[in-house]
Amino acid sequence: MSTPTTVAGKAVGFHYVLTVQTRSGEQLTVSSVATFDPAYFSRSQAYQEIRAIAADELGHGDFTVLFFSLEPDAF
């Protein structure tokens, strides 16, 4: 997906959840931890990368996004 990110010497990961629905009613949720370098990736670019993951799993990109969350993977 992307290369590891560092900020002030610490690796940064982002947990994402994306739920989509096709016209036929099929739903898919993808969830994982990805690394994006904030110096090179915006939130919208990360969204496009994650949306592409869902499209790959479905075999097409003809769907509506029902839910999207992208948060730092840290407490």
Buried (B, 14 or more C-beta within 10 A) or exposed (E): EBEEBEEEEEEBBBBBBBBBBEEEEEEBEBEBEBBBEEEEBEEEEBBEBBBEBBBEEBEEEEBEEEEBEBEEBEE
